[in-house]
Structure formats: C-alpha cells, structure tokens
Amino acid sequence: MAHHKNKQQAFQAAQKGAKQLHDAYNNLERDSASYGQQLKHLKQEVNETYQQIENAMEVASETQRPQLEKFRRDLQQIVNEVNEF
C-alpha cells in the first residue's frame, strides 16, 4: 500500500507543479518592468516541474503515464514559446 501511496503522491506533485507552471506562464507580463524577474521565476517552475514529472514517471502506473507525458509535452511547449520571445 505504501508503494501505491508513493505513486499517488508523486503524480499529485507533478500535477500540482504543472498547474503552477501554467499559472506562472499565463501571468507573464512581457511589457512589465519585472518581466526578467517573472522569467526567472518561470524558469525555476520549469525546472521543478520537470523534476517532479521525471520522479513521477519512475513510479507511475500505466494509467498515470499518459497524463504525465502530456504534462511533459505542455512543459516543452511553454519552454519553446518563451524561447521565441
């Protein structure tokens, strides 16, 4: 049962990280004086979320894997979009 709990906790951490990353990305104000600081925060969120996803993938159930892969694709899309600015 502990193993199942670890899977769930790892998945929930990745899920929460993905949401926080989306929030940080959606709140970016490109014309703001604090854009550099916002970008630094976003980069930190990307790194933390990537690590959470990787950790979750190590213990994920078959039903969790597709969602984790979607989180990973979304993360990559955000990185690509930010790099275009």
HTML snippet that shows the backbone in 3Dmol.js (N, CA, C, O; Angstrom):
<script src="https://3Dmol.org/build/3Dmol-min.js"></script>
<div id="view" style="width:600px;height:400px;position:relative"></div>
<script>
const pdb = `
ATOM      1  N   MET A   1       0.824  -1.208   0.000  1.00  0.00           N
ATOM      2  CA  MET A   1       0.000   0.000   0.000  1.00  0.00           C
ATOM      3  C   MET A   1       0.862   1.263   0.000  1.00  0.00           C
ATOM      4  O   MET A   1       0.494   2.271  -0.603  1.00  0.00           O
ATOM      5  N   ALA A   2       1.998   1.205   0.671  1.00  0.00           N
ATOM      6  CA  ALA A   2       2.876   2.370   0.704  1.00  0.00           C
ATOM      7  C   ALA A   2       3.348   2.725  -0.700  1.00  0.00           C
ATOM      8  O   ALA A   2       3.479   3.899  -1.047  1.00  0.00           O
ATOM      9  N   HIS A   3       3.603   1.685  -1.510  1.00  0.00           N
ATOM     10  CA  HIS A   3       4.048   1.927  -2.874  1.00  0.00           C
ATOM     11  C   HIS A   3       2.963   2.663  -3.671  1.00  0.00           C
ATOM     12  O   HIS A   3       3.266   3.584  -4.429  1.00  0.00           O
ATOM     13  N   HIS A   4       1.724   2.262  -3.502  1.00  0.00           N
ATOM     14  CA  HIS A   4       0.609   2.926  -4.175  1.00  0.00           C
ATOM     15  C   HIS A   4       0.522   4.389  -3.735  1.00  0.00           C
ATOM     16  O   HIS A   4       0.287   5.278  -4.554  1.00  0.00           O
ATOM     17  N   LYS A   5       0.712   4.625  -2.448  1.00  0.00           N
ATOM     18  CA  LYS A   5       0.654   5.988  -1.924  1.00  0.00           C
ATOM     19  C   LYS A   5       1.778   6.832  -2.542  1.00  0.00           C
ATOM     20  O   LYS A   5       1.565   7.994  -2.888  1.00  0.00           O
ATOM     21  N   ASN A   6       2.965   6.246  -2.679  1.00  0.00           N
ATOM     22  CA  ASN A   6       4.077   6.984  -3.278  1.00  0.00           C
ATOM     23  C   ASN A   6       3.792   7.332  -4.731  1.00  0.00           C
ATOM     24  O   ASN A   6       4.121   8.427  -5.187  1.00  0.00           O
ATOM     25  N   LYS A   7       3.181   6.400  -5.457  1.00  0.00           N
ATOM     26  CA  LYS A   7       2.794   6.673  -6.839  1.00  0.00           C
ATOM     27  C   LYS A   7       1.847   7.860  -6.892  1.00  0.00           C
ATOM     28  O   LYS A   7       2.016   8.783  -7.689  1.00  0.00           O
ATOM     29  N   GLN A   8       0.836   7.812  -6.013  1.00  0.00           N
ATOM     30  CA  GLN A   8      -0.171   8.870  -5.997  1.00  0.00           C
ATOM     31  C   GLN A   8       0.446  10.208  -5.599  1.00  0.00           C
ATOM     32  O   GLN A   8       0.139  11.237  -6.201  1.00  0.00           O
ATOM     33  N   GLN A   9       1.308  10.196  -4.596  1.00  0.00           N
ATOM     34  CA  GLN A   9       1.942  11.443  -4.158  1.00  0.00           C
ATOM     35  C   GLN A   9       2.839  12.014  -5.252  1.00  0.00           C
ATOM     36  O   GLN A   9       2.848  13.223  -5.484  1.00  0.00           O
ATOM     37  N   ALA A  10       3.589  11.145  -5.920  1.00  0.00           N
ATOM     38  CA  ALA A  10       4.474  11.602  -6.995  1.00  0.00           C
ATOM     39  C   ALA A  10       3.642  12.187  -8.133  1.00  0.00           C
ATOM     40  O   ALA A  10       3.990  13.228  -8.690  1.00  0.00           O
ATOM     41  N   PHE A  11       2.546  11.518  -8.474  1.00  0.00           N
ATOM     42  CA  PHE A  11       1.677  12.009  -9.541  1.00  0.00           C
ATOM     43  C   PHE A  11       1.069  13.351  -9.153  1.00  0.00           C
ATOM     44  O   PHE A  11       1.040  14.280  -9.959  1.00  0.00           O
ATOM     45  N   GLN A  12       0.585  13.451  -7.923  1.00  0.00           N
ATOM     46  CA  GLN A  12      -0.043  14.701  -7.480  1.00  0.00           C
ATOM     47  C   GLN A  12       0.967  15.846  -7.447  1.00  0.00           C
ATOM     48  O   GLN A  12       0.617  16.985  -7.755  1.00  0.00           O
ATOM     49  N   ALA A  13       2.213  15.559  -7.081  1.00  0.00           N
ATOM     50  CA  ALA A  13       3.245  16.602  -7.086  1.00  0.00           C
ATOM     51  C   ALA A  13       3.486  17.092  -8.516  1.00  0.00           C
ATOM     52  O   ALA A  13       3.617  18.294  -8.750  1.00  0.00           O
ATOM     53  N   ALA A  14       3.544  16.162  -9.465  1.00  0.00           N
ATOM     54  CA  ALA A  14       3.733  16.544 -10.864  1.00  0.00           C
ATOM     55  C   ALA A  14       2.535  17.342 -11.370  1.00  0.00           C
ATOM     56  O   ALA A  14       2.695  18.330 -12.087  1.00  0.00           O
ATOM     57  N   GLN A  15       1.338  16.908 -10.992  1.00  0.00           N
ATOM     58  CA  GLN A  15       0.108  17.592 -11.399  1.00  0.00           C
ATOM     59  C   GLN A  15       0.075  19.016 -10.845  1.00  0.00           C
ATOM     60  O   GLN A  15      -0.267  19.961 -11.556  1.00  0.00           O
ATOM     61  N   LYS A  16       0.430  19.156  -9.580  1.00  0.00           N
ATOM     62  CA  LYS A  16       0.448  20.474  -8.946  1.00  0.00           C
ATOM     63  C   LYS A  16       1.520  21.358  -9.595  1.00  0.00           C
ATOM     64  O   LYS A  16       1.288  22.538  -9.858  1.00  0.00           O
ATOM     65  N   GLY A  17       2.683  20.779  -9.847  1.00  0.00           N
ATOM     66  CA  GLY A  17       3.754  21.533 -10.489  1.00  0.00           C
ATOM     67  C   GLY A  17       3.353  22.026 -11.866  1.00  0.00           C
ATOM     68  O   GLY A  17       3.660  23.156 -12.245  1.00  0.00           O
ATOM     69  N   ALA A  18       2.662  21.166 -12.618  1.00  0.00           N
ATOM     70  CA  ALA A  18       2.211  21.550 -13.957  1.00  0.00           C
ATOM     71  C   ALA A  18       1.228  22.712 -13.880  1.00  0.00           C
ATOM     72  O   ALA A  18       1.279  23.626 -14.702  1.00  0.00           O
ATOM     73  N   LYS A  19       0.341  22.677 -12.901  1.00  0.00           N
ATOM     74  CA  LYS A  19      -0.627  23.772 -12.740  1.00  0.00           C
ATOM     75  C   LYS A  19       0.087  25.075 -12.366  1.00  0.00           C
ATOM     76  O   LYS A  19      -0.224  26.137 -12.905  1.00  0.00           O
ATOM     77  N   GLN A  20       1.046  24.984 -11.442  1.00  0.00           N
ATOM     78  CA  GLN A  20       1.776  26.183 -11.037  1.00  0.00           C
ATOM     79  C   GLN A  20       2.579  26.753 -12.204  1.00  0.00           C
ATOM     80  O   GLN A  20       2.699  27.969 -12.353  1.00  0.00           O
ATOM     81  N   LEU A  21       3.122  25.865 -13.022  1.00  0.00           N
ATOM     82  CA  LEU A  21       3.873  26.311 -14.189  1.00  0.00           C
ATOM     83  C   LEU A  21       2.946  27.044 -15.159  1.00  0.00           C
ATOM     84  O   LEU A  21       3.291  28.115 -15.657  1.00  0.00           O
ATOM     85  N   HIS A  22       1.778  26.473 -15.425  1.00  0.00           N
ATOM     86  CA  HIS A  22       0.803  27.134 -16.305  1.00  0.00           C
ATOM     87  C   HIS A  22       0.400  28.492 -15.742  1.00  0.00           C
ATOM     88  O   HIS A  22       0.299  29.470 -16.483  1.00  0.00           O
ATOM     89  N   ASP A  23       0.171  28.554 -14.436  1.00  0.00           N
ATOM     90  CA  ASP A  23      -0.205  29.829 -13.814  1.00  0.00           C
ATOM     91  C   ASP A  23       0.905  30.868 -13.993  1.00  0.00           C
ATOM     92  O   ASP A  23       0.636  32.012 -14.359  1.00  0.00           O
ATOM     93  N   ALA A  24       2.148  30.466 -13.735  1.00  0.00           N
ATOM     94  CA  ALA A  24       3.275  31.392 -13.875  1.00  0.00           C
ATOM     95  C   ALA A  24       3.400  31.858 -15.328  1.00  0.00           C
ATOM     96  O   ALA A  24       3.644  33.035 -15.595  1.00  0.00           O
ATOM     97  N   TYR A  25       3.230  30.924 -16.257  1.00  0.00           N
ATOM     98  CA  TYR A  25       3.323  31.274 -17.681  1.00  0.00           C
ATOM     99  C   TYR A  25       2.194  32.226 -18.086  1.00  0.00           C
ATOM    100  O   TYR A  25       2.430  33.222 -18.771  1.00  0.00           O
ATOM    101  N   ASN A  26       0.978  31.917 -17.662  1.00  0.00           N
ATOM    102  CA  ASN A  26      -0.176  32.744 -18.025  1.00  0.00           C
ATOM    103  C   ASN A  26      -0.120  34.124 -17.401  1.00  0.00           C
ATOM    104  O   ASN A  26      -0.749  35.056 -17.903  1.00  0.00           O
ATOM    105  N   ASN A  27       0.626  34.271 -16.309  1.00  0.00           N
ATOM    106  CA  ASN A  27       0.719  35.562 -15.636  1.00  0.00           C
ATOM    107  C   ASN A  27       1.925  36.388 -16.083  1.00  0.00           C
ATOM    108  O   ASN A  27       2.160  37.475 -15.555  1.00  0.00           O
ATOM    109  N   LEU A  28       2.683  35.884 -17.045  1.00  0.00           N
ATOM    110  CA  LEU A  28       3.822  36.649 -17.562  1.00  0.00           C
ATOM    111  C   LEU A  28       3.322  37.943 -18.193  1.00  0.00           C
ATOM    112  O   LEU A  28       2.377  37.939 -18.982  1.00  0.00           O
ATOM    113  N   GLU A  29       3.957  39.028 -17.842  1.00  0.00           N
ATOM    114  CA  GLU A  29       3.627  40.324 -18.436  1.00  0.00           C
ATOM    115  C   GLU A  29       4.856  40.790 -19.194  1.00  0.00           C
ATOM    116  O   GLU A  29       5.785  41.352 -18.614  1.00  0.00           O
ATOM    117  N   ARG A  30       4.849  40.550 -20.493  1.00  0.00           N
ATOM    118  CA  ARG A  30       6.028  40.822 -21.316  1.00  0.00           C
ATOM    119  C   ARG A  30       6.419  42.303 -21.332  1.00  0.00           C
ATOM    120  O   ARG A  30       7.587  42.631 -21.541  1.00  0.00           O
ATOM    121  N   ASP A  31       5.467  43.181 -21.116  1.00  0.00           N
ATOM    122  CA  ASP A  31       5.751  44.618 -21.146  1.00  0.00           C
ATOM    123  C   ASP A  31       6.078  45.178 -19.765  1.00  0.00           C
ATOM    124  O   ASP A  31       6.310  46.377 -19.608  1.00  0.00           O
ATOM    125  N   SER A  32       6.094  44.304 -18.776  1.00  0.00           N
ATOM    126  CA  SER A  32       6.301  44.743 -17.396  1.00  0.00           C
ATOM    127  C   SER A  32       7.784  44.975 -17.104  1.00  0.00           C
ATOM    128  O   SER A  32       8.662  44.340 -17.688  1.00  0.00           O
ATOM    129  N   ALA A  33       8.030  45.905 -16.184  1.00  0.00           N
ATOM    130  CA  ALA A  33       9.402  46.151 -15.737  1.00  0.00           C
ATOM    131  C   ALA A  33       9.961  44.933 -14.996  1.00  0.00           C
ATOM    132  O   ALA A  33      11.176  44.745 -14.926  1.00  0.00           O
ATOM    133  N   SER A  34       9.081  44.122 -14.453  1.00  0.00           N
ATOM    134  CA  SER A  34       9.525  42.948 -13.690  1.00  0.00           C
ATOM    135  C   SER A  34       9.549  41.678 -14.551  1.00  0.00           C
ATOM    136  O   SER A  34       9.588  40.566 -14.025  1.00  0.00           O
ATOM    137  N   TYR A  35       9.525  41.854 -15.882  1.00  0.00           N
ATOM    138  CA  TYR A  35       9.490  40.697 -16.774  1.00  0.00           C
ATOM    139  C   TYR A  35      10.676  39.755 -16.537  1.00  0.00           C
ATOM    140  O   TYR A  35      10.515  38.535 -16.531  1.00  0.00           O
ATOM    141  N   GLY A  36      11.846  40.322 -16.344  1.00  0.00           N
ATOM    142  CA  GLY A  36      13.038  39.497 -16.095  1.00  0.00           C
ATOM    143  C   GLY A  36      12.874  38.644 -14.853  1.00  0.00           C
ATOM    144  O   GLY A  36      13.242  37.469 -14.845  1.00  0.00           O
ATOM    145  N   GLN A  37      12.326  39.232 -13.811  1.00  0.00           N
ATOM    146  CA  GLN A  37      12.091  38.503 -12.566  1.00  0.00           C
ATOM    147  C   GLN A  37      11.021  37.427 -12.775  1.00  0.00           C
ATOM    148  O   GLN A  37      11.141  36.315 -12.262  1.00  0.00           O
ATOM    149  N   GLN A  38       9.990  37.763 -13.522  1.00  0.00           N
ATOM    150  CA  GLN A  38       8.937  36.790 -13.823  1.00  0.00           C
ATOM    151  C   GLN A  38       9.509  35.613 -14.621  1.00  0.00           C
ATOM    152  O   GLN A  38       9.157  34.457 -14.383  1.00  0.00           O
ATOM    153  N   LEU A  39      10.396  35.927 -15.572  1.00  0.00           N
ATOM    154  CA  LEU A  39      11.012  34.898 -16.395  1.00  0.00           C
ATOM    155  C   LEU A  39      11.895  33.982 -15.548  1.00  0.00           C
ATOM    156  O   LEU A  39      11.925  32.768 -15.752  1.00  0.00           O
ATOM    157  N   LYS A  40      12.603  34.572 -14.606  1.00  0.00           N
ATOM    158  CA  LYS A  40      13.442  33.793 -13.692  1.00  0.00           C
ATOM    159  C   LYS A  40      12.568  32.845 -12.864  1.00  0.00           C
ATOM    160  O   LYS A  40      12.917  31.680 -12.675  1.00  0.00           O
ATOM    161  N   HIS A  41      11.449  33.341 -12.381  1.00  0.00           N
ATOM    162  CA  HIS A  41      10.508  32.516 -11.614  1.00  0.00           C
ATOM    163  C   HIS A  41       9.960  31.390 -12.493  1.00  0.00           C
ATOM    164  O   HIS A  41       9.851  30.246 -12.049  1.00  0.00           O
ATOM    165  N   LEU A  42       9.618  31.720 -13.737  1.00  0.00           N
ATOM    166  CA  LEU A  42       9.087  30.713 -14.659  1.00  0.00           C
ATOM    167  C   LEU A  42      10.129  29.620 -14.909  1.00  0.00           C
ATOM    168  O   LEU A  42       9.800  28.434 -14.939  1.00  0.00           O
ATOM    169  N   LYS A  43      11.367  30.023 -15.085  1.00  0.00           N
ATOM    170  CA  LYS A  43      12.446  29.050 -15.316  1.00  0.00           C
ATOM    171  C   LYS A  43      12.584  28.108 -14.117  1.00  0.00           C
ATOM    172  O   LYS A  43      12.794  26.906 -14.284  1.00  0.00           O
ATOM    173  N   GLN A  44      12.465  28.656 -12.927  1.00  0.00           N
ATOM    174  CA  GLN A  44      12.520  27.849 -11.706  1.00  0.00           C
ATOM    175  C   GLN A  44      11.344  26.871 -11.669  1.00  0.00           C
ATOM    176  O   GLN A  44      11.515  25.704 -11.317  1.00  0.00           O
ATOM    177  N   GLU A  45      10.162  27.345 -12.028  1.00  0.00           N
ATOM    178  CA  GLU A  45       8.974  26.475 -12.081  1.00  0.00           C
ATOM    179  C   GLU A  45       9.169  25.354 -13.111  1.00  0.00           C
ATOM    180  O   GLU A  45       8.802  24.207 -12.860  1.00  0.00           O
ATOM    181  N   VAL A  46       9.744  25.690 -14.264  1.00  0.00           N
ATOM    182  CA  VAL A  46      10.007  24.689 -15.298  1.00  0.00           C
ATOM    183  C   VAL A  46      10.914  23.596 -14.750  1.00  0.00           C
ATOM    184  O   VAL A  46      10.629  22.408 -14.898  1.00  0.00           O
ATOM    185  N   ASN A  47      12.013  24.008 -14.113  1.00  0.00           N
ATOM    186  CA  ASN A  47      12.958  23.031 -13.583  1.00  0.00           C
ATOM    187  C   ASN A  47      12.332  22.144 -12.513  1.00  0.00           C
ATOM    188  O   ASN A  47      12.531  20.929 -12.516  1.00  0.00           O
ATOM    189  N   GLU A  48      11.583  22.744 -11.605  1.00  0.00           N
ATOM    190  CA  GLU A  48      10.936  21.973 -10.538  1.00  0.00           C
ATOM    191  C   GLU A  48       9.887  21.021 -11.108  1.00  0.00           C
ATOM    192  O   GLU A  48       9.802  19.864 -10.697  1.00  0.00           O
ATOM    193  N   THR A  49       9.094  21.510 -12.051  1.00  0.00           N
ATOM    194  CA  THR A  49       8.048  20.683 -12.641  1.00  0.00           C
ATOM    195  C   THR A  49       8.653  19.532 -13.430  1.00  0.00           C
ATOM    196  O   THR A  49       8.167  18.403 -13.359  1.00  0.00           O
ATOM    197  N   TYR A  50       9.715  19.813 -14.182  1.00  0.00           N
ATOM    198  CA  TYR A  50      10.370  18.757 -14.941  1.00  0.00           C
ATOM    199  C   TYR A  50      10.843  17.649 -14.000  1.00  0.00           C
ATOM    200  O   TYR A  50      10.662  16.466 -14.288  1.00  0.00           O
ATOM    201  N   GLN A  51      11.440  18.029 -12.896  1.00  0.00           N
ATOM    202  CA  GLN A  51      11.930  17.047 -11.926  1.00  0.00           C
ATOM    203  C   GLN A  51      10.766  16.256 -11.316  1.00  0.00           C
ATOM    204  O   GLN A  51      10.865  15.041 -11.143  1.00  0.00           O
ATOM    205  N   GLN A  52       9.675  16.938 -10.992  1.00  0.00           N
ATOM    206  CA  GLN A  52       8.501  16.255 -10.437  1.00  0.00           C
ATOM    207  C   GLN A  52       7.928  15.258 -11.434  1.00  0.00           C
ATOM    208  O   GLN A  52       7.529  14.155 -11.059  1.00  0.00           O
ATOM    209  N   ILE A  53       7.889  15.647 -12.701  1.00  0.00           N
ATOM    210  CA  ILE A  53       7.374  14.738 -13.730  1.00  0.00           C
ATOM    211  C   ILE A  53       8.288  13.521 -13.860  1.00  0.00           C
ATOM    212  O   ILE A  53       7.818  12.386 -13.928  1.00  0.00           O
ATOM    213  N   GLU A  54       9.587  13.768 -13.892  1.00  0.00           N
ATOM    214  CA  GLU A  54      10.531  12.651 -14.014  1.00  0.00           C
ATOM    215  C   GLU A  54      10.419  11.708 -12.821  1.00  0.00           C
ATOM    216  O   GLU A  54      10.432  10.488 -12.990  1.00  0.00           O
ATOM    217  N   ASN A  55      10.309  12.260 -11.630  1.00  0.00           N
ATOM    218  CA  ASN A  55      10.160  11.430 -10.429  1.00  0.00           C
ATOM    219  C   ASN A  55       8.888  10.598 -10.501  1.00  0.00           C
ATOM    220  O   ASN A  55       8.889   9.412 -10.172  1.00  0.00           O
ATOM    221  N   ALA A  56       7.811  11.227 -10.931  1.00  0.00           N
ATOM    222  CA  ALA A  56       6.527  10.526 -11.024  1.00  0.00           C
ATOM    223  C   ALA A  56       6.579   9.434 -12.088  1.00  0.00           C
ATOM    224  O   ALA A  56       5.994   8.366 -11.909  1.00  0.00           O
ATOM    225  N   MET A  57       7.282   9.696 -13.202  1.00  0.00           N
ATOM    226  CA  MET A  57       7.377   8.696 -14.271  1.00  0.00           C
ATOM    227  C   MET A  57       8.064   7.426 -13.778  1.00  0.00           C
ATOM    228  O   MET A  57       7.755   6.332 -14.249  1.00  0.00           O
ATOM    229  N   GLU A  58       8.982   7.563 -12.844  1.00  0.00           N
ATOM    230  CA  GLU A  58       9.714   6.401 -12.335  1.00  0.00           C
ATOM    231  C   GLU A  58       8.802   5.419 -11.615  1.00  0.00           C
ATOM    232  O   GLU A  58       9.072   4.217 -11.612  1.00  0.00           O
ATOM    233  N   VAL A  59       7.731   5.907 -11.008  1.00  0.00           N
ATOM    234  CA  VAL A  59       6.848   5.036 -10.218  1.00  0.00           C
ATOM    235  C   VAL A  59       5.419   5.005 -10.746  1.00  0.00           C
ATOM    236  O   VAL A  59       4.541   4.394 -10.137  1.00  0.00           O
ATOM    237  N   ALA A  60       5.183   5.666 -11.884  1.00  0.00           N
ATOM    238  CA  ALA A  60       3.817   5.843 -12.385  1.00  0.00           C
ATOM    239  C   ALA A  60       3.162   4.529 -12.779  1.00  0.00           C
ATOM    240  O   ALA A  60       3.811   3.595 -13.252  1.00  0.00           O
ATOM    241  N   SER A  61       1.866   4.492 -12.570  1.00  0.00           N
ATOM    242  CA  SER A  61       1.059   3.378 -13.062  1.00  0.00           C
ATOM    243  C   SER A  61       0.812   3.603 -14.559  1.00  0.00           C
ATOM    244  O   SER A  61       1.056   4.690 -15.083  1.00  0.00           O
ATOM    245  N   GLU A  62       0.335   2.580 -15.220  1.00  0.00           N
ATOM    246  CA  GLU A  62       0.044   2.686 -16.654  1.00  0.00           C
ATOM    247  C   GLU A  62      -1.018   3.749 -16.930  1.00  0.00           C
ATOM    248  O   GLU A  62      -0.995   4.395 -17.977  1.00  0.00           O
ATOM    249  N   THR A  63      -1.937   3.927 -16.003  1.00  0.00           N
ATOM    250  CA  THR A  63      -2.990   4.934 -16.218  1.00  0.00           C
ATOM    251  C   THR A  63      -2.465   6.350 -15.992  1.00  0.00           C
ATOM    252  O   THR A  63      -3.027   7.304 -16.530  1.00  0.00           O
ATOM    253  N   GLN A  64      -1.406   6.504 -15.210  1.00  0.00           N
ATOM    254  CA  GLN A  64      -0.847   7.829 -14.940  1.00  0.00           C
ATOM    255  C   GLN A  64       0.111   8.283 -16.047  1.00  0.00           C
ATOM    256  O   GLN A  64       0.257   9.482 -16.283  1.00  0.00           O
ATOM    257  N   ARG A  65       0.746   7.358 -16.706  1.00  0.00           N
ATOM    258  CA  ARG A  65       1.779   7.701 -17.700  1.00  0.00           C
ATOM    259  C   ARG A  65       1.302   8.659 -18.802  1.00  0.00           C
ATOM    260  O   ARG A  65       1.986   9.642 -19.087  1.00  0.00           O
ATOM    261  N   PRO A  66       0.146   8.397 -19.428  1.00  0.00           N
ATOM    262  CA  PRO A  66      -0.282   9.330 -20.491  1.00  0.00           C
ATOM    263  C   PRO A  66      -0.441  10.771 -19.990  1.00  0.00           C
ATOM    264  O   PRO A  66      -0.090  11.715 -20.698  1.00  0.00           O
ATOM    265  N   GLN A  67      -0.961  10.936 -18.793  1.00  0.00           N
ATOM    266  CA  GLN A  67      -1.134  12.293 -18.253  1.00  0.00           C
ATOM    267  C   GLN A  67       0.224  12.924 -17.960  1.00  0.00           C
ATOM    268  O   GLN A  67       0.428  14.110 -18.219  1.00  0.00           O
ATOM    269  N   LEU A  68       1.148  12.139 -17.425  1.00  0.00           N
ATOM    270  CA  LEU A  68       2.496  12.669 -17.161  1.00  0.00           C
ATOM    271  C   LEU A  68       3.187  13.051 -18.475  1.00  0.00           C
ATOM    272  O   LEU A  68       3.890  14.059 -18.540  1.00  0.00           O
ATOM    273  N   GLU A  69       2.988  12.254 -19.499  1.00  0.00           N
ATOM    274  CA  GLU A  69       3.567  12.587 -20.802  1.00  0.00           C
ATOM    275  C   GLU A  69       2.949  13.864 -21.359  1.00  0.00           C
ATOM    276  O   GLU A  69       3.632  14.648 -22.019  1.00  0.00           O
ATOM    277  N   LYS A  70       1.671  14.074 -21.100  1.00  0.00           N
ATOM    278  CA  LYS A  70       1.019  15.325 -21.515  1.00  0.00           C
ATOM    279  C   LYS A  70       1.610  16.502 -20.745  1.00  0.00           C
ATOM    280  O   LYS A  70       1.867  17.556 -21.327  1.00  0.00           O
ATOM    281  N   PHE A  71       1.830  16.331 -19.430  1.00  0.00           N
ATOM    282  CA  PHE A  71       2.467  17.398 -18.645  1.00  0.00           C
ATOM    283  C   PHE A  71       3.831  17.731 -19.252  1.00  0.00           C
ATOM    284  O   PHE A  71       4.197  18.901 -19.360  1.00  0.00           O
ATOM    285  N   ARG A  72       4.582  16.698 -19.647  1.00  0.00           N
ATOM    286  CA  ARG A  72       5.918  16.897 -20.212  1.00  0.00           C
ATOM    287  C   ARG A  72       5.831  17.650 -21.542  1.00  0.00           C
ATOM    288  O   ARG A  72       6.629  18.552 -21.796  1.00  0.00           O
ATOM    289  N   ARG A  73       4.866  17.284 -22.391  1.00  0.00           N
ATOM    290  CA  ARG A  73       4.690  17.984 -23.674  1.00  0.00           C
ATOM    291  C   ARG A  73       4.285  19.442 -23.446  1.00  0.00           C
ATOM    292  O   ARG A  73       4.787  20.345 -24.116  1.00  0.00           O
ATOM    293  N   ASP A  74       3.379  19.662 -22.503  1.00  0.00           N
ATOM    294  CA  ASP A  74       2.950  21.034 -22.186  1.00  0.00           C
ATOM    295  C   ASP A  74       4.125  21.865 -21.696  1.00  0.00           C
ATOM    296  O   ASP A  74       4.286  23.022 -22.087  1.00  0.00           O
ATOM    297  N   LEU A  75       4.940  21.272 -20.844  1.00  0.00           N
ATOM    298  CA  LEU A  75       6.118  21.960 -20.310  1.00  0.00           C
ATOM    299  C   LEU A  75       7.037  22.342 -21.462  1.00  0.00           C
ATOM    300  O   LEU A  75       7.515  23.475 -21.525  1.00  0.00           O
ATOM    301  N   GLN A  76       7.286  21.408 -22.372  1.00  0.00           N
ATOM    302  CA  GLN A  76       8.164  21.682 -23.513  1.00  0.00           C
ATOM    303  C   GLN A  76       7.590  22.776 -24.395  1.00  0.00           C
ATOM    304  O   GLN A  76       8.332  23.608 -24.916  1.00  0.00           O
ATOM    305  N   GLN A  77       6.276  22.780 -24.564  1.00  0.00           N
ATOM    306  CA  GLN A  77       5.633  23.821 -25.373  1.00  0.00           C
ATOM    307  C   GLN A  77       5.825  25.196 -24.737  1.00  0.00           C
ATOM    308  O   GLN A  77       6.089  26.173 -25.438  1.00  0.00           O
ATOM    309  N   ILE A  78       5.695  25.274 -23.428  1.00  0.00           N
ATOM    310  CA  ILE A  78       5.900  26.544 -22.723  1.00  0.00           C
ATOM    311  C   ILE A  78       7.343  27.008 -22.911  1.00  0.00           C
ATOM    312  O   ILE A  78       7.590  28.177 -23.204  1.00  0.00           O
ATOM    313  N   VAL A  79       8.293  26.091 -22.741  1.00  0.00           N
ATOM    314  CA  VAL A  79       9.717  26.444 -22.921  1.00  0.00           C
ATOM    315  C   VAL A  79       9.943  26.962 -24.340  1.00  0.00           C
ATOM    316  O   VAL A  79      10.612  27.978 -24.533  1.00  0.00           O
ATOM    317  N   ASN A  80       9.388  26.267 -25.329  1.00  0.00           N
ATOM    318  CA  ASN A  80       9.551  26.687 -26.729  1.00  0.00           C
ATOM    319  C   ASN A  80       8.962  28.076 -26.964  1.00  0.00           C
ATOM    320  O   ASN A  80       9.579  28.909 -27.628  1.00  0.00           O
ATOM    321  N   GLU A  81       7.769  28.327 -26.419  1.00  0.00           N
ATOM    322  CA  GLU A  81       7.125  29.623 -26.624  1.00  0.00           C
ATOM    323  C   GLU A  81       7.905  30.749 -25.955  1.00  0.00           C
ATOM    324  O   GLU A  81       8.047  31.828 -26.529  1.00  0.00           O
ATOM    325  N   VAL A  82       8.407  30.509 -24.756  1.00  0.00           N
ATOM    326  CA  VAL A  82       9.168  31.534 -24.047  1.00  0.00           C
ATOM    327  C   VAL A  82      10.468  31.826 -24.801  1.00  0.00           C
ATOM    328  O   VAL A  82      10.901  32.976 -24.874  1.00  0.00           O
ATOM    329  N   ASN A  83      11.081  30.798 -25.353  1.00  0.00           N
ATOM    330  CA  ASN A  83      12.333  30.982 -26.088  1.00  0.00           C
ATOM    331  C   ASN A  83      12.147  31.768 -27.378  1.00  0.00           C
ATOM    332  O   ASN A  83      13.116  32.294 -27.925  1.00  0.00           O
ATOM    333  N   GLU A  84      10.918  31.856 -27.872  1.00  0.00           N
ATOM    334  CA  GLU A  84      10.656  32.608 -29.110  1.00  0.00           C
ATOM    335  C   GLU A  84      10.610  34.120 -28.887  1.00  0.00           C
ATOM    336  O   GLU A  84      10.720  34.887 -29.844  1.00  0.00           O
ATOM    337  N   PHE A  85      10.449  34.553 -27.649  1.00  0.00           N
ATOM    338  CA  PHE A  85      10.329  36.000 -27.379  1.00  0.00           C
ATOM    339  C   PHE A  85      11.662  36.688 -27.474  1.00  0.00           C
ATOM    340  O   PHE A  85      11.746  37.900 -27.278  1.00  0.00           O
TER     341      PHE A  85
END
`;
const viewer = $3Dmol.createViewer("view");
viewer.addModel(pdb, "pdb");
viewer.setStyle({}, {cartoon: {color: "spectrum"}});
viewer.zoomTo();
viewer.render();
</script>
